[in-house]
Amino acid sequence: MSRNRFRIGSIAVLFAVVVLCVAIFGVLTVSSAVSDRRAAERYGEHVEVLYACENAGQDWLSEADAYLKGVGELPENTEETETTLKTEITRGNMQL
């Protein structure tokens, strides 16, 4: 009787390497996704502050325009010279 030996050593090693590679790529994918999420949150916060500062600047501009037309009062925190109106608008770390 002849016995046929089925050798699985090299197949097992190859399978282990493939599983290890897939596991490493999975960990790298999750790590990259977490990093991208943090960057998107930081960018969202930056844009939120930017638009808040822009909105405050537009509000000031409309108040200053009304003042120059004689319809409203001088906007708060505004310096007036002969030819200019000047203010400083700050929101978060942004400044106009």
C-alpha positions in Angstrom: 0.0 0.0 0.0 1.3 3.3 -0.9 0.5 6.3 1.2 0.0 9.6 -0.5 1.4 12.3 1.7 -0.3 15.7 1.5 2.2 18.3 2.5 0.7 21.6 3.7 3.7 23.2 5.3 4.4 25.6 2.5 0.7 26.4 1.9 0.3 27.1 5.6 3.3 29.5 5.6 1.9 31.3 2.5 -1.5 31.5 4.1 -0.1 32.9 7.3 1.8 35.6 5.4 -1.3 36.5 3.4 -3.4 36.8 6.6 -0.7 38.9 8.3 -0.5 41.2 5.3 -4.3 41.6 5.2 -4.3 42.3 9.0 -1.6 45.0 8.6 -3.4 46.7 5.8 -6.6 46.7 7.8 -4.8 48.4 10.7 -3.3 50.9 8.4 -6.7 51.7 6.9 -8.3 52.3 10.2 -5.4 54.4 11.3 -5.6 56.5 8.1 -9.3 56.9 8.5 -8.9 58.2 12.1 -6.3 60.6 11.0 -8.4 61.9 8.1 -11.3 62.4 10.5 -9.2 64.5 12.9 -7.9 66.6 10.0 -11.5 67.1 8.7 -12.7 68.2 12.2 -9.8 70.7 12.5 -10.5 72.1 9.1 -14.2 72.3 9.9 -13.5 74.3 13.1 -11.2 76.6 11.1 -13.8 77.2 8.4 -16.5 77.8 11.1 -14.3 80.5 12.7 -13.4 82.0 9.3 -17.1 82.4 8.4 -18.0 83.8 11.8 -15.3 86.4 11.3 -16.5 87.1 7.8 -20.1 87.5 9.0 -19.1 89.9 11.7 -17.2 91.9 9.1 -20.2 92.0 6.8 -22.4 93.1 9.8 -19.9 95.9 10.6 -19.7 97.0 7.0 -23.5 97.3 6.8 -23.6 99.3 10.0 -20.8 101.6 8.8 -22.5 102.1 5.5 -25.7 103.1 7.3 -23.7 105.5 9.5 -22.1 107.1 6.5 -25.5 107.5 4.9 -26.8 109.2 8.1 -29.3 106.5 8.9 -27.6 104.8 11.8 -25.1 105.2 14.6 -21.3 104.7 14.5 -20.7 101.0 14.9 -19.3 99.8 18.2 -15.4 99.7 18.6 -15.0 101.9 15.5 -12.4 104.7 15.1 -13.4 107.6 12.8 -10.9 109.9 11.0 -11.6 112.4 8.3 -11.6 109.9 5.5 -11.8 106.4 7.1 -13.7 104.2 9.6 -11.5 101.6 11.3 -12.2 98.6 13.5 -10.7 95.3 14.4 -12.8 92.2 14.4 -11.6 89.0 16.1 -13.2 85.6 16.2 -11.1 82.7 17.7 -7.7 83.0 16.2 -8.9 85.0 13.1 -8.7 88.8 12.8 -10.0 91.2 10.3 
